[in-house]
């Protein structure tokens, strides 16, 4: 009986924290270049950059919906149509370059959005 009360209390506290949270998500760090250019390392780096791009897009989209500001900065979604599908070092490097170019444009927008709309003072 006592354990059930503790579980119920912890769930209520968790629910309260979720409901009362009014800040936007924080930004994660951009993946770092691998130390070697092996196929495995480059492939892993490409996947991490892809995940990072998805994170930036989700962050910007959710924040835009949350703040509902008509002056929200404009951003574009990554266009995967140009990506190469072969897993050769050359194709992976090509894809990485596309990802890096997109990040160069979009990351400053996400950082600006975070500074502008976050209730946390950095």
N, C-alpha and C positions, 0 to 999 in steps of 0.2 A: 504494500500500500504506500509506504514511504517513497519507494523508488518511482512509482507511478506519479506521485505528486512532484517529484523532482523533474521527471521527464516532461510533465505538463508545464511546469514553471519554465523550464529551459526553452520549450517550444514557444511559449508566450513571449518570453524575452526576445527570442530570435525574430518572431513575427513583428514585435514592436520596433526592433532595430531596422528591419526591412522597410516597414511602412514609414518610419520617421526619416529615413535616408533621403536627403534632398540634393546631395552633391552629384556631380557627374563622375564617370569612371576616370581613373588616372591613365596616363599613357605609359605603355610598356616601352622598353628600350629596343632600338633597332638591332637586328642580328649583326654580329661582327664577321668580317671576312675570315675564311679558314686559313690556317697557317700553311697548308699544302694544297696543291691543285690536283689531288687525286680525284678520280671519278666519284668516289664515295663522298668525299668532303664537299665537292662542288655540288653534287646532287642534294646533299643535306642542306647546304647553304641556300640553294634555290628553293627548297621546300620551306625553309624558315622565312625567307623573304616573301614567299607567297602567303604564308600565314600572317606575316606582319602587315601586308597590304590588306588582307581581309580584315584584320583587326582595325586598321585605320579607317576603312570604309564603314565598318559597323559602328565604330566610335563616332564618326562624323554624322552618320545617319540617325543614330539613337539620340545623340545630343541635339541635333536639329529638331527632332520630334519633341524632345523634352522641353527645350527652351522656347520654341515657337516664336522666334525672333524674325521679323521680315528682313532684317539686315544681316542675317546669318551669312557667313562667307560662302561663296560658290565653290564647289569642288566637283570633280568628275570621277566616275568609277573607272577602274582599270579595265581596259579592253583586252581580253585574253585571245582575241582572234589572231594576233601576230605571233603568239608563242609557238615555238617549235616543239614537236612531240617526240623527237628522237632523243635518246639518252646518250648522246656523244658529248665529249667535253666542249666542242665548239658550239653545239646547240644549247647546252646548259649555260655557257657563258653569254650567248645571245639573249637567252631568257633573263638571266641575271641583270644584264644591262638594261633591258626593258623595265624590270622591277625597280632597279636603282633610279632610273629616270623618273618613274612615277612617284617613288618615295621622295625624291628631291623636290618635286612640286607639291605633293600632298602633305608631307610631314610638317612643314612650316604652318600650313593651314590648321592642322590638328593641334599643334602647339599653341597657336593663337587662340583657337576655340577654347582650349583648356584654360589658358590664362584669363580669357575674357569671361567665361561662364562658370568657372569653378569657384565655389565658396571658400576653398582653401587658399590661404595666402602663401605664396612661395617666397 
